[in-house]
Amino acid sequence: MITNSIVHKYLFGAIAGVLGDMVTPEVAAAWDEVGWLMAGALIGREARLYRDAAVERGEVWRQWTVIERRTETPNTVPFLLTPSDGEPAPRARAGQYVSVRVRMAAGARQSRQYSLSSDPGEDLRRITVKLVAGTAGEPAGEVSTLLPEQVRDGDGLTLSTPFGDVFLDAPDNATDPLVPGPRASAARP
Ligand SMILES: Cc1cc2nc3c(=O)[nH]c(=O)nc-3n(C[C@H](O)[C@H](O)[C@H](O)COP(=O)(O)OP(=O)(O)OC[C@H]3O[C@@H](n4cnc5c(N)ncnc54)[C@H](O)[C@@H]3O)c2cc1C
């Protein structure tokens, strides 16, 4: 509710700043109603995401340990991770992603999303980071550079619970192999 009030305060401050005198009491009341409706819808959606991921609010981030870091190509680096506390990992489904949260040298915290790139089984996760190289006028990607350059076997990484609602809806005990097809689709034979 605090977050909601903060969003409300600054969103409506911005609306009033942009619209100025056009914000009559009726216009303000209409924007107010829309704002609370949107907030309610988003808060409800967020609660459903936590419920589907089987985590409590505020328990999204966990510490993981890199147990294998490979250099597959000069700019493609997979990381195999295990929960640092040895506790079971929340369920992950093919097609989902995790957010990786890192602290940059300047102190800012950044998070980026990485798809789960294979199913190593048990409580392991594998992500594959492709380095976003810089070009003339465009800097190299911050996090995709930091991870391959600085993270080694035994290092810790902060990962979110897996999210994403585009996933393979297969039973947990499915054993048929997946056959990737054209246009990045995949199907069971
Ligand atoms: C659901 C999802 C899944 C993903 N899965 C993967 C995955 O499996 N593997 C993977 O490698 N990536 C994946 N990504 C992308 C990943 O999250 C990052 O976006 C990617 O690694 C780049 O992050 P970065 O911090 O390196 O780049 P950033 O620092 O965020 O930069 C992004 C781009 O902006 C440009 N840029 C930054 N600042 C400026 C500026 N001042 N002027 C001009 N241009 C600028 C950079 O040159 C770069 O091209 C996924 C993204 C999503 C949303």
The ligand as an ORCA input file, in Angstrom:
! r2SCAN-3c Opt
* xyz 0 1
  C      13.033    -12.882    -21.030
  C      14.461    -12.573    -21.463
  C      15.354    -13.626    -21.628
  C      16.662    -13.355    -22.019
  N      17.528    -14.424    -22.189
  C      18.823    -14.178    -22.505
  C      19.761    -15.276    -22.629
  O      19.429    -16.453    -22.431
  N      21.052    -14.962    -22.936
  C      21.473    -13.661    -23.172
  O      22.664    -13.470    -23.458
  N      20.596    -12.632    -23.060
  C      19.301    -12.843    -22.722
  N      18.427    -11.792    -22.589
  C      18.955    -10.428    -22.728
  C      19.608    -10.003    -21.404
  O      18.605     -9.872    -20.392
  C      20.299     -8.638    -21.486
  O      19.418     -7.697    -22.059
  C      21.575     -8.707    -22.304
  O      22.510     -9.570    -21.667
  C      22.201     -7.305    -22.411
  O      22.359     -6.776    -21.136
  P      23.607     -5.840    -20.835
  O      23.518     -5.350    -19.441
  O      24.876     -6.513    -21.246
  O      23.374     -4.652    -21.872
  P      22.955     -3.148    -21.512
  O      24.059     -2.476    -20.768
  O      21.605     -3.167    -20.891
  O      22.883     -2.546    -22.979
  C      21.871     -2.987    -23.887
  C      22.115     -2.319    -25.242
  O      21.967     -0.896    -25.085
  C      23.088     -0.243    -25.668
  N      23.397      0.980    -24.912
  C      23.589      1.092    -23.579
  N      23.859      2.365    -23.241
  C      23.851      3.082    -24.390
  C      24.067      4.431    -24.722
  N      24.348      5.323    -23.773
  N      23.985      4.792    -26.024
  C      23.700      3.901    -26.997
  N      23.475      2.608    -26.754
  C      23.540      2.193    -25.471
  C      24.240     -1.237    -25.552
  O      25.237     -1.000    -26.551
  C      23.528     -2.559    -25.793
  O      23.432     -2.839    -27.166
  C      17.112    -12.029    -22.251
  C      16.200    -10.980    -22.072
  C      14.905    -11.244    -21.689
  C      13.938    -10.086    -21.526
*
